[in-house]
Every structure is written in structure tokens, then in C-alpha cells.
Amino acid sequence: MTRLLGRLGGWCARHGWIVLVTWVLAAAALMGASLAFPSPTSSDASIPGTDAQRAHDLMKTGFGSGYEAGGTVQLLVYSPGGSLLEDDRKEAVENAVDRLRTMPHVVEADTPFRMGGISSNLQIGLISVRLEGHDPDAIGTITQDLSKAADPAREAGLEVVPADSSNPANKEIKTGPSEIVGVICALLVLVFAFGTLVAATVPIFAALVSVASGLGVIGLLGWVVDMPKQAGIMATMIGLGVGIDYALFLLSRHRRLLAEGVPVVESVRRTVASSGGAVVFAGGTVIIALSALLLAGFPLLATLGWVTGISVVAAVLTSITLVPALLGLLGHRVNALRVPFLRGSGGAGTGWAGLGSWVARRPWWVLIGSVVVLGALAAPALSLQLGSIDEGYGAQGSEPRRAYELMATGFGPGSNGPLIVVGVLQEKVADADDRLVKDLTREVEDVDGVAHVSEPKVNEDGRSVLLQVVPAYAPSDERTAEVVRDVRALQLPGVQVHVGGKVAGLTDAGDRMAERTPLVIGVVVLLSALLLLLAFRAPLVAIKAAVMNLVSLGAAFGALALVFSLGLGTRLVGMDPPVSSSYLQQIFFSVPIESYVPLMLFAVLFGLSMDYEVFLLTAVRQSYLRHGDNARAVAEGLGSTGRVITSAALIMVAVFTAFIAYPDSMVKTFGVGLAVAVAVDATIIRGFLVPATMVLLGRANWWCPRWLDRILPNLSVEGHEEDEEDGPEPEPRRPDPVTAGI
């Protein structure tokens, strides 16, 4: 593979303008097409085979469109000056309802002046609007149009706020300044790392082209597959980070070869043959980890996984084609526009080599110290609180947060997450007065944690009955999930009970994640270790790398627990506490983490952690093949890659930290987890733990049984032969009885 990549890199360097123009035109065409023909996004968060999905399907049968997803929009009306029943206020509300009834797709608009439509203090009312014939994916736009139609109530001094009726997949996350901030921070890191403006702009340009190409492909794929609205932001976050990092690794090696006097095209060829192979294998581990999400049994999560993988593929392709083309075009001008007082990283990092030598002299102490520190960082993970995030955690002043607070104040906290109970009847009933229907209603009312049960509704064929159940707890309260399970556990002769709704769906998602997590983790670890085995032909190295990556994940989940579950950093990441919180809760308040987030984080982090492992092991392996001294190889490998890996990690941390500014809680969670994991991985693990264990293992690092060595294909990523061509004569390598199979 190294020779093939070397030929590709050399060709791209010699035909730089062709490659550059091709990539720019392709990125512009893909991005332009996706913007000119924006594809529909899917709000489908269904989980096939779950009880919530069964209830959702039953709701479509004979109960009317108002019970389907996006079939009903609710508007909260608040009178700060007194009762809504006063004549002028009541008239204004009725005028607003009349206007709503004339809006497109509106079948019925219920006035708040009905049973259950107004709060006990008479200041908060609920207008329910039932829709038909509309696009469920356009419910956000329709809701805003309906809200504007209620202006007669606002003109009378009343507050009208649309309630949020979307599901997690329907949250549109719009791009913002975070991408710009991340790119600027990355540029600053690159300037300090290389010392020249030209060299610093190469990874940025390549990453932007890869992200644009990936987003264009993702946008066009939305016409043929269901694409969640989070897809673009996830692809941008990961694609930007890995795109800059991969180009950085190639550029660093190329500049070192230029400093040694290697001609430009030959330097590019050697760079792509060696570091390019590491990029391909590193990207492969990320893609494998993301692809394993297909086994999670959650279509939304699976789609996010392979969509993010598209951005990684684009980053790898630009790294091994566009970057060589740019380096060939620039030649020695890659070192132009040097920044005063910055030396850059033209050669190996002597400081990191010194650290490697220091670790090699005291591996046991370093190993014990690293384990203690990492254990302390991972310990809070035991307090990780999973659950569902409701709009009560949204930004203060936002419409969803305000509607949530008004609903909770006027109608109880559970009104923000009602359960939809569908009873399938063995016998046909005439109407809601049937004994079986009344028995079901009474049984549901007697469940602990149920605050209110609506009047039952029988479907058209008389074989199903629907109840809207309001829990006594907020949607994010873990007790609400227990209410869901208790209602499902009801045993009533002649009735099969199913529970749906947003809270029930998220409860099922959590149960499905818990069930599938061991499978996904096992597949990711096994396939990633297998890929490393193919790359380095060293079983112990592959196993050790998988274990080290799991350790960095523990630190990431520990950070998430500290920030969100223990509430020590929720204010710092821009989340606002509930208005009714005490003074202490205003400072430290916990926020649940969506149940599907840890699994997605695991896949992404495992793949990214393996990137640094591949680059470090490649350098160590190259040194070991030259002279056969394991401890010296570890020191030299850390010295040659330490500064580059640190710079790459700083870029990743900067990009991921910038995304914490997004108002969406899921993006904040990913930003915190990814930033902490990468920082820990590139410092404690790659700088101390990995070198210490490699020194202790000695020549056993590269041991491979003869039978295994015979059956493994030759897919080495070192490219050592390529480096030595036309170069100085290497010093003789001492015989190694371990790798020789003796």
C-alpha cells in the first residue's frame, strides 16, 4: 500500500494544478447543488420494534391526524395583568382563535375557554390547533405562522408563545460563528507550530475543501435517504477536526524532509507513502467505529454515524491528493512568510525526545502515576446521569423555554411531556362509555405518578382506545420513565396496552441503547484492534492500543459527569438553571445526558484516539526497524511525533470547544466530551502511559507468532523502505530473536 500511495502522492505533486482545480470545482459544485436544491430533512426518531413505535403506528389508525406527529400545535396565552376571563382580554383571545381557524391546513382551533384549557389562576390559557394535509417536516415554519396569526391577543397586552411539539430529530441546528472561531483558533495553533503563514494555511484550506465536499454529498443524499437535521453540524465538527489534523501530519513530515535536502517531489512522494498510509489507517479506524453504530438499533444514531463517516472519507481523500498537490505547487515557498520570533517545527522535537528518554528510565513510576491520574479523572463517570433533556434546560428567554415554563406553571410539569396510551381491544366497542374502556381509564388513573387522564377516544373501527396521560413529573425526571413502564405493565383482560409519546420514545431509546451498547463496543474494539494488527503485525500493540483508547474514554465520561451530572460546569457551558431553583441550584444544577449520546461519543472518540496511536506507533516502529533498540525507539518516536500530535490535539480541542457555544444541549455535550478526551489522550496517554508500557514490554511489542505472520496480508503503514530510498545508508540492525520467531 505504501508504494501505491507514494506513486499517488508523486503524481499529485507533479500535476498540482489539475488536482487543485478538480477539487475546488468538485467542492463548489457539490456545495452549490446542495444549496440550490436543499433536500428535505427527516424528523423521524422512530425505533422499530419498540412499544412507543407500536403506539405511534396505532395512533395513525382511525384517531385523526391530530394525534400524529406534528398534527397538533399548541399556543400558550399568558395575561400578566390579571384574569383571561375579563371581557377585553377574552375578546382578544377569541379574535386570535378566529384568525387561526382561517389559516392553511387548520382543521380545528380550540379556544382556551373550555374544560382544561385554562389554568387555575385564570392567567394562562392553551389554544390547541389541529392540522391536516401539511408537511410534518415543516412543522417549525407552520408553528411560527400560526403564532403570528395570534397577534390580536398580543395587541391586547397578552403574551403568546408557541409550545415546542417537535422531537429530538426535529431540532434544527443552524450553523453559526463556532466554525469560524474553530478555524481561527486552528490557524493560530498552526502558525505557532510551523512559524510560517503559508504552511499554516495549507491544512486549513484542505480541511475547508473536504468539509465543503462532504457537506455537499450529505445534502444531496438527503433526497434519497432520511437525513436528520443534526447531520450537517456533526459532519462539520468531526470533518473540520480530522481534516486539519491529517493535513498537519503530512505537512510536518514534508517540511522535515525538505530540511534534510530532499527534492520537493521526492519529499512529497515519501511523505504520502509513509504518513499518508498512517492517515488512511487512522481514518479507517474512525470510519469503522462510526459504522458500528449501525448495530445500535436506533436509525437516527445509525444515520448520524455513517453521515459523519462521509466527512472523514473526504478528509482522508483530500489529505492524500489535495495536500500533495498543494505541496508540489508551493515547493520551498511552503516556508514563506515566516512570522518573527516563531521558530516553528522544522525538525524533531528535542523536548519530546527528552521526555521519552525520561519515561524510558523510570517506566514503572510513570505507569503508576498515569494510572492514578486517569483513574481520578474517570471516577466521576460513575455518577453519569442519563435521561432526556426537556425544554426546561433551554436558553432563558427562548420561546421553547418560555412555553415550557408557562405550561408547567399553569398545567403541571408533566403537561410538557404527556403520554399517549393506546389500548388494543380484543372485542369491538361502540363508544367511550363501554365498560372495558372505563376499566382501562380507571386502571391508568390509579398508576402512581399519573396526575391526569383525558377523556378516552375510541377509533373508527371500535378496536382501539386512546388516552392522553399527564404524569406528575417533568419529562426529564427519571420518575417519568417509571410511570411509562408501570402503565405498560398493566394487566387488563381483553386489552393490550401500548404507551407512546416523546417521553416513552426516549425511554425506549435508553433501553435499546443499554441493550446494544456491549455489542457496539465489542465490534468497535475488535475491528479497530484487527486493523492495527494488519498495520503493524504486532498483536500486543493492537490489544494495548484498544485498552488505552478505552482509558481515554473513561476520562471523557468523567468530565461529562462533572460538568453535567454533578452540575459543576453547566453555567460555564452556557446552560441556564430553572427559574424556580434555589440559590445553590442556580450555581450548581445537574442536566441529564441523552441516552444515545454516550454511544455516539464512544464511537467518535475511539476512532479519534486511534489516530494518535497510529501516528505514534508508526514513528516508534520506524525507529525500531533501524536499530532494534526498543527503549531508544520509544524515545525517538515520541520525539519526532510529540510536537505534531500536541499541535493536532490543540487544534481538535479548539474546534470542539468552539462548538460548546451552540445553544443545542447535544452539541454542548459532544463539544465537552470530545475536547476533554482529545486533550487527555494527546498528553497523559500518548506522552506518558503509552511510552511507559512500550518500554516495559520491550521487544515483545513487535512479537508476532509465525503462523499469524504467514496469514496476515502485507499492509504495513510505515513506508520505511520508501524513506530509505536515495537516502543515507542506515546503521546495521541488530538481530531480534523475538520478531524473528526464535
C-alpha positions in Angstrom: 0.0 0.0 0.0 2.9 2.4 0.8 4.3 2.1 -2.8 0.8 2.8 -4.2 0.3 5.8 -2.0 3.8 7.0 -2.9 3.0 6.9 -6.6 -0.2 8.7 -6.0 1.5 11.4 -4.0 4.2 11.9 -6.6 1.7 12.2 -9.4 -0.4 14.8 -7.5 2.8 16.8 -6.7 3.7 16.8 -10.4 0.2 17.7 -11.6 -0.8 20.0 -8.8 -2.9 22.4 -10.8 -5.0 19.6 -12.2 -5.7 18.2 -8.7 -6.3 21.6 -7.2 -8.8 22.8 -9.8 -10.6 19.4 -9.8 -11.1 19.5 -6.0 -12.1 23.2 -5.9 -14.6 22.6 -8.8 -16.0 19.4 -7.2 -16.4 21.1 -3.8 -18.1 24.1 -5.3 -20.4 22.0 -7.5 -21.4 19.7 -4.6 -22.0 22.5 -2.2 -23.7 24.7 -4.8 -26.0 21.9 -5.8 -27.0 21.1 -2.2 -27.7 24.8 -1.6 -29.6 25.3 -4.8 -31.7 22.1 -4.2 -32.0 21.8 -0.5 -33.1 18.3 0.4 -35.8 17.6 2.9 -34.8 16.6 6.4 -36.4 13.9 8.4 -37.9 14.3 11.8 -38.3 10.6 12.2 -36.9 9.4 15.5 -38.7 6.1 15.5 -37.1 3.0 16.8 -38.5 -0.1 15.0 -39.7 -2.8 17.3 -40.4 -0.7 20.4 -43.6 -0.2 22.2 -43.5 3.5 21.6 -43.3 2.9 17.9 -46.2 0.5 18.1 -48.3 3.1 19.9 -47.4 5.7 17.3 -48.5 3.4 14.4 -51.8 2.7 16.2 -52.4 6.4 16.6 -52.5 6.8 12.8 -55.4 4.3 12.6 -58.8 5.9 13.0 -58.0 8.7 15.5 -57.5 11.5 13.1 -54.4 13.5 12.1 -54.3 15.5 15.3 -52.8 12.6 17.1 -50.0 12.0 14.6 -46.5 13.6 14.9 -46.8 17.3 14.2 -50.6 17.0 13.9 -51.3 19.5 16.7 -49.8 22.8 17.5 -50.3 24.5 20.9 -50.1 28.2 21.7 -49.7 29.4 25.3 -51.5 32.6 26.2 -50.4 34.5 29.3 -52.0 37.5 30.9 -49.6 39.2 33.2 -52.2 41.8 34.3 -54.9 39.6 35.5 -57.6 37.1 34.5 -58.0 36.0 30.9 -61.8 36.0 31.6 -62.0 39.8 31.6 -64.1 40.9 28.7 -61.4 42.8 26.7 -58.8 40.0 27.1 -61.3 37.3 26.4 -62.4 39.1 23.2 -58.8 39.4 22.1 -58.1 35.7 22.6 -61.3 34.8 20.7 -60.3 37.0 17.8 -56.9 35.3 17.7 -58.6 31.9 17.6 -60.9 33.0 14.8 -57.9 34.1 12.7 -56.2 30.8 13.4 -59.2 28.9 12.0 -58.6 30.6 8.7 -55.0 29.6 8.3 -54.0 26.9 5.8 -54.1 23.2 7.0 -56.0 24.2 10.1 -58.9 21.8 10.7 -59.9 23.0 14.2 -58.7 25.6 16.8 -59.9 25.1 20.3 -60.4 28.1 22.5 -58.7 28.1 25.9 -62.1 28.9 27.4 -63.0 25.2 27.7 -62.7 22.4 30.3 -59.0 22.0 31.0 -58.0 24.9 28.7 -57.2 27.5 31.3 -55.0 27.3 34.4 -56.4 27.5 38.0 -55.2 31.1 38.4 -57.0 32.0 35.2 -53.9 33.7 33.7 -52.6 31.0 31.4 -54.6 29.6 28.6 -53.9 26.9 26.0 -55.0 27.1 22.3 -54.9 23.8 20.5 -54.7 23.8 16.8 -55.3 20.6 14.8 -53.7 20.3 11.3 -54.3 18.2 8.2 -52.6 17.9 4.8 -49.4 19.6 5.9 -45.7 18.5 5.7 -44.8 17.2 9.2 -41.1 18.2 8.5 -42.3 21.8 8.0 -44.0 22.0 11.4 -41.5 24.6 12.7 -42.4 27.1 9.9 -46.1 26.3 10.3 -45.9 26.9 14.0 -44.3 30.3 13.5 -47.1 31.3 11.0 -49.7 30.2 13.5 -48.1 32.2 16.2 -48.1 35.3 14.1 -51.8 34.8 13.3 -52.4 35.2 17.1 -51.3 38.9 17.0 -54.7 40.2 18.1 -54.0 38.7 21.5 -50.6 40.3 21.7 -52.1 43.7 20.7 -54.3 43.4 23.8 -51.1 43.1 26.0 -51.1 39.3 26.3 -48.1 37.1 25.7 -48.5 34.3 23.1 -45.8 31.7 22.9 -45.9 28.5 20.7 -45.2 25.3 22.6 -42.5 23.1 21.3 -44.0 19.9 19.9 -41.0 18.6 17.9 -39.0 15.5 18.7 -35.2 15.3 19.1 -34.6 14.7 15.4 -36.6 17.7 14.5 -34.3 20.2 16.3 -32.7 22.2 13.5 -29.2 23.2 14.5 -28.2 26.1 12.4 -24.6 26.9 11.6 -23.1 29.8 13.4 -19.9 31.5 14.4 -18.5 28.4 16.1 -17.0 27.1 12.8 -15.3 30.4 12.2 -13.9 30.6 15.8 -12.7 27.0 15.5 -10.9 27.7 12.2 -9.3 30.9 13.6 -8.0 29.0 16.7 -6.7 26.2 14.5 -4.9 28.8 12.3 -3.2 30.3 15.3 -2.0 26.9 16.5 -0.6 26.1 13.1 1.2 29.4 12.9 2.9 28.7 16.2 3.6 25.1 15.2 5.2 26.0 11.8 6.3 29.6 12.2 5.1 30.5 8.6 1.8 31.7 7.4 1.9 29.8 4.1 2.5 26.4 5.9 -0.3 27.2 8.4 -2.9 27.9 5.6 -2.3 24.6 3.8 -4.2 22.4 6.4 -6.9 25.0 6.8 -7.5 25.2 3.0 -7.5 21.4 2.6 -9.9 20.9 5.6 -12.3 23.6 4.2 -12.4 21.9 0.8 -13.0 18.5 2.4 -15.8 19.8 4.7 -17.5 21.6 1.8 -17.3 18.4 -0.4 -18.6 16.2 2.5 -21.5 18.6 3.3 -22.4 18.8 -0.4 -22.6 15.0 -0.6 -24.6 14.8 2.6 -27.0 17.5 1.4 -27.7 15.6 -1.9 -28.1 12.3 -0.2 -31.0 13.8 1.7 -33.1 13.3 -1.4 -32.7 9.5 -1.3 -32.4 8.8 2.5 -33.9 10.2 5.6 -31.4 12.8 6.9 -31.7 14.2 10.4 -31.1 17.9 10.9 -28.1 17.3 13.2 -26.2 15.6 10.4 -24.6 18.7 9.0 -23.3 20.0 12.3 -21.9 16.7 13.3 -20.1 16.2 10.0 -18.7 19.7 10.2 -17.4 19.3 13.7 -15.6 16.0 13.0 -14.6 16.7 9.5 -13.0 20.0 10.4 -11.0 18.5 13.2 -9.7 15.4 11.3 -9.2 17.3 8.1 -6.8 19.8 9.7 -5.1 17.1 11.7 -4.4 14.8 8.7 -3.0 17.6 6.6 -0.9 18.7 9.6 0.7 15.3 9.9 1.6 15.2 6.2 2.9 18.8 6.1 5.1 18.2 9.2 6.8 15.2 7.6 7.3 17.0 4.3 9.0 20.0 5.9 11.3 17.8 7.8 12.3 16.0 4.6 12.8 19.4 2.9 15.1 20.5 5.7 17.2 17.4 5.1 17.7 18.4 1.5 15.3 16.0 -0.2 13.9 17.4 -3.5 10.3 18.7 -3.4 8.5 16.0 -5.5 10.5 13.2 -3.9 9.7 14.6 -0.4 6.0 14.6 -1.2 6.2 11.1 -2.5 7.9 9.8 0.6 5.5 11.8 2.8 2.4 10.3 1.2 4.0 6.8 1.2 4.7 6.9 5.0 2.4 9.5 6.7 -0.2 9.1 4.1 -0.5 5.4 4.9 -0.9 6.3 8.6 -3.7 8.8 7.6 -5.5 6.1 5.6 -5.4 3.6 8.5 -6.3 6.3 11.1 -9.3 7.4 9.0 -10.2 3.8 8.6 -10.4 3.3 12.4 -12.7 6.3 12.7 -15.0 5.0 9.9 -15.1 1.6 11.4 -16.1 3.0 14.8 -18.8 5.1 13.3 -20.1 2.3 11.1 -20.6 0.1 14.2 -23.4 2.5 15.2 -25.5 0.7 12.6 -25.7 -2.1 15.2 -27.3 0.2 17.8 -30.8 -0.4 16.6 -31.6 3.3 16.5 -32.0 4.6 12.9 -31.3 8.2 13.9 -28.0 7.2 15.6 -27.0 5.0 12.7 -27.6 7.7 10.2 -25.6 10.2 12.2 -22.8 7.6 12.3 -22.4 7.0 8.6 -23.1 10.6 7.6 -20.2 11.7 9.9 -18.1 9.0 8.3 -18.6 10.7 4.9 -16.8 13.8 6.3 -13.9 11.5 7.4 -13.6 9.9 4.0 -13.5 13.4 2.4 -10.8 14.4 4.9 -8.7 11.3 4.0 -9.1 11.8 0.3 -8.1 15.5 0.4 -5.1 14.6 2.6 -3.6 12.1 0.2 -4.4 14.0 -3.0 -5.1 17.8 -2.5 -2.4 18.3 0.2 0.4 16.7 -2.0 -0.8 18.8 -4.9 -0.5 22.0 -2.8 2.9 21.0 -1.5 4.1 20.3 -5.1 2.8 23.7 -6.3 4.3 25.6 -3.4 7.7 23.9 -3.4 10.1 25.6 -0.9 7.7 28.5 -0.7 5.8 26.4 1.8 8.2 28.1 4.3 7.4 31.6 3.1 6.0 34.5 5.1 7.8 33.5 8.3 6.4 35.0 11.4 9.0 36.9 13.5 10.1 35.3 16.8 8.5 32.0 15.9 10.9 29.2 15.1 8.3 26.6 14.0 8.8 22.8 13.9 11.1 22.2 11.1 12.8 19.3 12.8 12.2 16.8 15.6 11.0 18.0 19.0 14.1 17.6 21.2 11.9 18.4 24.3 9.6 15.5 23.5 12.6 13.2 22.8 13.9 14.2 26.3 10.6 13.3 27.8 10.7 10.0 26.0 14.1 9.3 27.4 12.9 10.3 30.9 10.0 8.0 30.7 12.2 5.1 29.4 14.4 5.4 32.5 11.5 5.1 35.0 8.6 3.3 33.3 7.1 1.8 36.4 6.8 5.1 38.2 5.3 6.8 35.1 2.9 3.9 34.6 1.6 4.0 38.2 1.4 7.8 38.2 -0.5 7.9 34.9 -3.0 5.2 36.0 -3.7 7.1 39.3 -4.3 10.4 37.4 -6.5 8.8 34.8 -8.4 6.9 37.5 -9.1 10.1 39.3 -10.3 11.7 36.0 -12.6 8.7 35.2 -14.0 8.3 38.7 -16.8 10.8 38.3 -18.1 8.7 35.4 -19.8 6.5 37.9 -22.2 9.4 38.6 -23.1 9.9 34.9 -26.8 10.7 34.7 -28.6 9.6 31.6 -32.1 10.7 30.7 -34.0 13.0 28.4 -33.5 16.8 28.2 -36.6 18.8 28.0 -37.0 22.5 27.1 -36.7 23.4 30.8 -33.0 23.3 30.1 -33.1 25.6 27.1 -31.7 29.1 26.9 -33.5 31.6 29.1 -35.7 33.9 27.0 -36.1 31.4 24.2 -39.6 30.6 23.0 -39.4 26.9 23.8 -38.1 27.6 27.3 -40.8 30.2 28.0 -43.5 27.9 26.7 -42.2 25.1 28.9 -42.3 27.3 32.0 -45.8 28.6 31.3 -47.1 25.1 30.6 -45.5 23.8 33.8 -46.9 26.7 35.9 -50.4 26.6 34.5 -50.9 22.8 34.0 -48.3 21.0 35.9 -44.7 19.8 35.0 -46.0 16.6 33.3 -48.0 18.6 30.8 -44.8 19.2 28.9 -44.4 15.5 28.2 -47.8 13.8 28.1 -48.0 10.1 27.4 -50.2 8.6 24.7 -51.8 5.4 25.9 -53.3 3.2 23.2 -55.3 0.1 24.3 -55.9 -2.5 21.7 -59.2 -4.2 22.4 -59.9 -7.8 21.7 -63.6 -7.0 21.2 -65.2 -4.2 19.3 -66.8 -1.5 21.5 -69.4 1.1 20.5 -68.1 4.2 22.3 -66.2 5.5 25.2 -69.0 4.5 27.7 -68.2 0.9 27.3 -67.2 -0.9 30.5 -63.9 -2.1 29.1 -62.9 1.5 28.2 -63.9 2.8 31.6 -61.9 0.0 33.3 -58.8 0.9 31.3 -59.2 4.6 32.2 -59.6 3.8 35.9 -56.5 1.4 35.9 -54.4 4.1 34.2 -55.6 6.8 36.7 -54.6 4.5 39.6 -50.9 4.2 38.5 -48.5 6.0 40.8 -47.2 9.2 39.2 -50.2 9.8 37.0 -51.7 13.3 37.5 -54.4 13.4 34.9 -56.1 11.2 32.3 -58.1 12.7 29.4 -61.4 11.6 28.2 -61.0 8.3 26.3 -61.4 8.4 22.5 -62.4 5.2 20.5 -61.1 4.9 17.0 -63.4 4.4 14.0 -63.5 0.6 13.9 -64.0 0.4 17.7 -61.0 -1.8 18.3 -58.6 0.8 19.9 -59.0 3.4 22.6 -56.7 6.4 23.1 -55.9 8.2 26.4 -53.7 11.2 26.9 -52.0 10.8 30.3 -50.2 13.7 32.1 -47.5 12.5 34.5 -46.9 14.2 37.8 -43.3 14.8 36.9 -41.3 16.7 34.3 -40.3 14.9 31.1 -36.6 14.9 32.2 -37.4 13.4 35.6 -36.3 9.8 35.8 -39.6 9.0 37.7 -41.5 9.8 34.4 -39.8 6.8 32.8 -41.0 4.6 35.7 -44.6 5.9 35.0 -44.2 4.7 31.4 -43.0 1.3 32.5 -45.8 1.0 35.1 -48.5 1.8 32.6 -47.2 -0.7 30.2 -47.2 -3.3 32.9 -51.0 -3.0 33.4 -52.7 -6.4 33.0 -56.3 -5.9 32.0 -58.3 -8.8 30.4 -59.2 -8.0 26.8 -56.9 -5.1 26.5 -53.3 -4.8 25.3 -51.7 -1.5 26.5 -49.1 0.4 24.5 -47.5 3.7 25.5 -46.2 6.3 23.1 -45.2 10.0 23.0 -41.9 11.8 23.3 -41.0 10.6 26.8 -42.0 7.0 26.0 -39.9 7.1 22.8 -36.8 8.4 24.7 -37.4 5.8 27.4 -37.3 3.1 24.7 -34.2 4.6 23.2 -32.4 4.4 26.5 -33.4 0.8 27.0 -32.3 0.0 23.4 -29.0 1.7 23.9 -28.4 -0.2 27.1 -29.2 -3.5 25.4 -27.0 -2.8 22.3 -24.1 -1.0 23.9 -22.0 -4.1 24.7 -22.4 -5.3 21.1 -21.3 -2.0 19.6 -18.3 -1.6 22.0 -17.2 -5.1 21.3 -17.4 -4.7 17.5 -15.6 -1.3 17.5 -12.8 -2.6 19.8 -12.4 -5.9 17.9 -12.3 -4.3 14.4 -10.1 -1.5 15.4 -7.6 -3.9 17.0 -7.7 -6.0 13.9 -6.9 -3.0 11.7 -3.9 -2.2 13.9 -2.8 -5.8 13.7 -2.9 -5.6 9.9 -0.9 -2.3 10.0 1.8 -3.3 12.5 1.7 -7.1 12.6 2.0 -6.9 16.4 -0.8 -8.5 18.5 0.3 -6.9 21.8 0.4 -3.4 20.2 -3.1 -3.8 18.8 -4.5 -5.0 22.1 -2.7 -2.3 24.1 -4.0 0.4 21.8 -7.6 -0.7 22.2 -7.2 -0.7 26.0 -5.6 2.8 26.0 -8.4 4.2 24.0 -10.9 2.9 26.4 -9.0 4.6 29.2 -9.2 8.0 27.5 -13.0 7.4 27.1 -13.3 6.9 30.8 -11.7 10.4 31.3 -14.1 11.9 28.8 -17.2 10.4 30.5 -15.8 11.6 33.9 -15.6 15.1 32.5 -19.2 14.9 31.3 -20.3 13.7 34.7 -18.5 16.6 36.4 -19.9 19.2 34.1 -23.5 18.0 33.5 -24.4 15.3 36.0 -22.8 16.9 39.1 -23.5 20.4 37.7 -20.0 21.8 38.3 -19.8 23.4 34.9 -23.3 23.8 33.4 -23.2 27.5 33.8 -19.8 27.7 32.2 -21.0 25.9 29.0 -24.0 28.3 28.7 -26.9 26.4 30.2 -29.4 28.2 32.4 -31.0 26.7 35.5 -34.7 26.5 36.1 -36.2 29.8 37.3 -37.6 28.2 40.4 -34.2 26.9 41.5 -32.7 27.8 44.9 -29.6 30.0 45.1 -27.3 26.9 45.3 -29.1 25.3 42.4 -28.6 28.4 40.4 -24.9 27.8 40.7 -24.7 24.0 40.5 -27.5 22.3 38.7 -27.4 18.9 37.0 -28.5 18.2 33.5 -29.3 14.7 32.2 -27.4 13.4 29.1 -29.4 12.0 26.3 -29.2 8.2 26.4 -27.9 7.9 22.8 -25.1 10.4 23.3 -22.6 8.2 25.2 -22.7 5.6 22.5 -22.2 8.1 19.7 -19.4 9.7 21.7 -17.8 6.3 22.2 -17.6 5.6 18.5 -16.2 9.1 17.6 -13.7 9.2 20.4 -12.5 5.7 19.9 -11.8 6.4 16.3 -10.1 9.8 17.0 -7.9 8.3 19.8 -6.7 5.6 17.4 -5.5 8.4 15.1 -2.8 9.5 17.5 -2.0 5.9 18.4 -1.3 5.1 14.7 1.0 8.1 14.2 3.0 7.4 17.3 3.3 3.7 16.7 4.4 4.4 13.1 7.2 6.6 14.3 8.3 4.1 17.0 8.2 1.2 14.6 10.3 3.0 12.0 13.0 3.8 14.6 12.9 0.2 15.9 13.4 -1.2 12.5 16.5 1.0 12.0 18.4 -0.1 15.1 16.4 -2.7 17.1 16.7 -0.8 20.5 13.1 -0.7 21.9 13.7 2.0 24.6 15.6 4.2 22.2 12.9 3.7 19.6 10.2 4.8 22.0 12.1 8.0 22.9 12.8 8.8 19.2 9.2 8.1 18.2 7.8 10.3 20.9 10.4 13.0 20.0 9.5 13.0 16.3 5.7 13.0 16.8 5.2 14.6 20.2 5.1 18.2 19.0 3.0 17.4 15.9 0.5 15.3 17.9 0.2 18.1 20.5 -0.4 20.7 17.8 -3.0 18.4 16.3 -4.7 17.9 19.6 -4.7 21.6 20.3 -6.5 22.1 17.0 -9.0 19.4 17.8 -9.6 20.9 21.3 -10.0 24.4 19.9 -12.5 23.2 17.2 -14.6 21.1 19.6 -14.5 23.8 22.4 -15.8 26.4 19.9 -18.9 24.2 19.3 -19.8 24.4 23.0 -21.2 27.8 22.3 -24.0 26.3 20.3 -27.4 26.6 22.1 -28.2 22.9 21.5 -27.5 20.7 24.5 -26.5 17.7 22.4 -23.8 19.8 20.6 -22.6 21.1 24.0 -22.3 17.6 25.3 -20.2 16.5 22.3 -18.0 19.6 22.5 -17.1 19.0 26.1 -16.6 15.2 25.8 -14.5 15.4 22.6 -12.4 18.3 23.8 -11.5 16.7 27.1 -10.9 13.2 25.6 -8.5 14.5 22.9 -6.6 16.7 25.5 -6.2 13.7 27.8 -5.3 11.3 25.0 -2.6 13.5 23.5 -0.9 14.4 26.8 -1.2 11.8 29.6 -1.9 8.8 27.5 0.4 9.4 24.4 3.0 11.3 26.4 3.3 9.0 29.4 1.2 5.9 29.6 1.8 4.5 26.1 5.6 5.1 26.1 5.9 3.6 29.6 4.0 0.4 28.7 6.0 0.1 25.4 9.3 0.4 27.3 8.1 -2.3 29.8 7.0 -4.7 27.1 10.3 -4.4 25.3 10.8 -6.4 22.2 7.5 -8.2 22.9 5.8 -5.1 21.5 6.6 -6.4 18.0 6.3 -10.1 18.6 4.1 -12.0 16.2 3.6 -15.8 16.1 4.9 -17.4 12.9 1.5 -18.8 12.0 -0.1 -15.4 12.3 2.7 -13.7 10.4 2.2 -16.1 7.5 -1.6 -15.5 7.1 -1.6 -11.7 7.6 -1.5 -9.7 4.4 1.3 -7.2 4.0 -0.4 -3.9 4.7 2.4 -2.1 6.6 1.9 1.6 7.0 5.4 2.5 8.0 6.7 3.1 4.5 10.2 2.6 5.8 11.6 1.4 2.5 10.3 4.5 0.8 12.1 6.7 3.3 15.4 4.9 2.9 15.4 5.1 -0.9 18.0 7.6 -2.2 18.8 8.4 1.5 21.8 7.8 3.7 22.8 4.2 4.5 21.1 3.1 7.7 23.1 1.7 10.6 23.1 -2.1 10.8 20.1 -3.6 12.6 20.9 -6.0 15.4 19.3 -9.4 15.2 16.0 -9.6 17.1 15.2 -13.1 18.3 11.7 -12.1 19.3 10.5 -10.8 16.0 12.4 -13.5 14.3 10.2 -16.0 16.0 13.0 -17.7 18.0 
